[in-house]
Amino acid sequence: VNAIRDAWSQTAAASRLAVDLPRFFRNPIDPDRCADLVRQKLRVRDERFLAVARKTIFTNARSPYSRLLRSAGCEWGDLARMVRSDGLDEAMHTLARRGVYVTSAELKGRRSIRRGSLQFSPRPGDFENPLIRPHMYFPTSGSTGSSRLLGRTLAERSEYALINVLGLRAHGVTNPVVVSWRLAPLTILDYGAVGWRTVGWFNPVSHTTPAVRAWQLLFVTLARMGGVRVPLLRSMPLAQPDRMLDWLVPRLAEHSEIVVLGYCSTIVRTALAATDRGLALHGVCFQPVGEPYTRERHAAIVATGARSIPQFGAMEHGSMSAGCAHPRSADDVHIATYRVAVIRRGPDLHGDDAGALAITTIDPTTPTVMFNTDLGDDADVVTRDCGCLMGHTGLTQHVLNIRPFERLTSEGVTFEGADIVAILERDLPAHCGGGPTDYQLAEEQSVDGRPRLVLRVHPRLGAPDVERIRTRFLNVIGAAGLANRHASHVLREAGTVEVVSQAPIATVVGKIPPFVPLAAVRARED
Ligand SMILES: [Zn+2]
């Protein structure tokens, strides 16, 4: 039944795309108008939020948020009064303290929601935005068991394009051509929304399915009907950054500004390869996405002479930020406050976290409705006058020092803590010997910023069969849905996973965590 429903949804989406995509490309937003459009949306921010909350939560019987809000004694009229008297951000703080929030584990259905006497288990689909009629579906980047298809619309790309353009202009990039180094054509749409042309569309892994190839052909054909030549998707393996450089460097003679969007570690590898070959990349502006952005990674990229603008976001919501032009940390980003409200809430009632970045939907085109919902990240939230173009436009809220507290991300692939635990504590011992705590996965970074996933195997098991353990690990990651297969290909081709014979490392309080994200490693070093 699910397969039939999915097939029907995809067919309906494709027919909407056939009508709307040519029109989308024929009617771009003038990039010079983006600042004004953001200011207009900021002026009606609170009322726009209330209208969206009414339609997606209070009149939506499936919404988990409506149960949380009503359990906290908050009907739509109460919410409207709070927002109008205290402002949206303050209202969200108040509601979080009253238990109206959703953690990433609850959002993904790994934990039931418990607040006092209220207890229920929403399905991930219950968080979907009932207002959108998707043009396309893409899998979330989650690993085993957590992947699902999210519907996306062209209208969402137009909303997102505004901060994207302001971010680039704040960094002095005015009228670039675009290179998309990821499978989903979201980048092509984000820039196509303002009439900027894509000159390269590359898949970071060599593997594609016939369904993906058929869909991208449809996409390219529809774009041409809209008068825009989108190049066909080509393979550009992330493990061979020299191939990208061989393609990119000659283009710099034709185009003075080239934006290249890709996963952070892919871009870092490319930058390191350029430095090794003595190539300068002036005129390139990299947009690293999907992974923690550290100062080592930033330094490796800008050493080539290229610019680098990080983003913070997630598949559930899309990007909601752009890197500040006068940053206080490598990952200092402006929040697109016309699309989302972001607060740092206090600790989860069940002690799962010490606080989290809680995100609330304002934009009606967002695929997942969020209401004080976190994506497993903590960060510092500050409002300051940085003096860059985004700040001048009224986007004065910054998020920085972003630290995922229960996920591990590498090569654009996100692993959920619970999934890693299942593989390390159950699957690997069953197939490769040993027991719980014999395996540990650590995200590490070599001194030059290159990402590594180190799979430690306890020496008590003897000399590890390195190839067998690595293959098993990648196969389990690749066993479920499309995103996971893609993920395992990415990791396999990047050679990111290293198996070593070494005792799992304990924390200062003596816990041996099954996985150690980069942020935790860095915190220990600092
Ligand atoms: Zn700024």
Residues whose N, C-alpha, C, O or C-beta is under 5 A from the ligand:
A	BS01	ZN	C324 A325 H326 C386 C388 G391
